[in-house]
Amino acid sequence: MTSFFLFLSSVFKWSFGFYDAVGNVFNWILFLVATCLFCYWVYVLLVTLGGDKDKEYFSPTEGHHPYYDPKIHRKESK
């Protein structure tokens, strides 16, 4: 019976090492994805909108969804 528990202990020890290795690989994958997203974000900010190109940008929703709409927000007097 003792040999069974020793075997079970070695299996648990191996499985925790396996989970640690898989977690490490998963963290590297997430790090690389986040790095790619960051580089794309910087590319959009510098190349697409940099050098006063944002003045030529046309927003299809500009003016259609104002932050403050007087028809909706009106001061209620009591």
C-alpha positions in Angstrom: 0.0 0.0 0.0 2.9 2.3 0.7 4.2 1.9 -2.8 0.8 2.9 -4.2 0.9 6.2 -2.2 4.5 6.8 -3.3 3.4 6.2 -6.9 0.5 8.6 -6.4 2.8 11.2 -4.9 5.1 11.0 -7.9 2.1 11.4 -10.2 0.9 14.5 -8.3 4.4 15.9 -8.3 4.7 15.3 -12.1 1.3 16.8 -12.8 2.1 20.0 -10.8 5.3 20.3 -12.9 3.2 19.8 -16.0 0.7 22.5 -15.0 3.6 24.9 -14.2 5.1 24.3 -17.6 1.8 24.7 -19.5 1.1 27.9 -17.4 4.5 29.3 -18.4 3.9 28.6 -22.1 0.4 30.1 -21.8 1.8 33.3 -20.2 4.3 33.6 -23.0 1.5 33.3 -25.6 -0.5 36.0 -23.8 2.6 38.2 -23.6 3.2 37.9 -27.3 -0.4 38.6 -28.2 -0.4 41.7 -25.9 2.8 42.9 -27.5 1.4 42.6 -31.0 -1.8 44.5 -29.9 0.4 47.2 -28.4 2.5 47.5 -31.5 -0.6 47.7 -33.7 -2.0 50.4 -31.4 1.2 52.4 -31.6 1.2 52.0 -35.4 -2.4 53.3 -35.7 -1.5 56.3 -33.4 1.7 57.2 -35.3 1.1 56.3 -38.9 -2.7 56.6 -39.3 -3.3 59.7 -37.1 0.2 61.1 -36.7 1.6 64.2 -38.5 -1.7 66.1 -38.4 -3.4 63.4 -40.4 -6.1 63.4 -37.8 -7.3 66.7 -39.1 -8.3 65.0 -42.3 -10.1 62.1 -40.5 -13.8 62.0 -41.0 -15.9 60.5 -38.3 -19.2 59.0 -39.5 -20.8 59.5 -36.1 -19.6 63.0 -35.3 -22.5 65.2 -34.3 -25.0 62.3 -34.4 -24.5 61.2 -30.8 -23.7 64.3 -28.7 -22.6 64.0 -25.1 -25.2 66.6 -24.0 -28.5 66.7 -25.9 -30.8 69.5 -24.7 -33.8 67.7 -25.9 -33.1 64.8 -23.6 -31.4 66.6 -20.7 -33.4 69.6 -19.5 -33.3 71.2 -16.1 -36.4 70.3 -14.1 -37.6 73.2 -11.9 -39.3 72.3 -8.7 
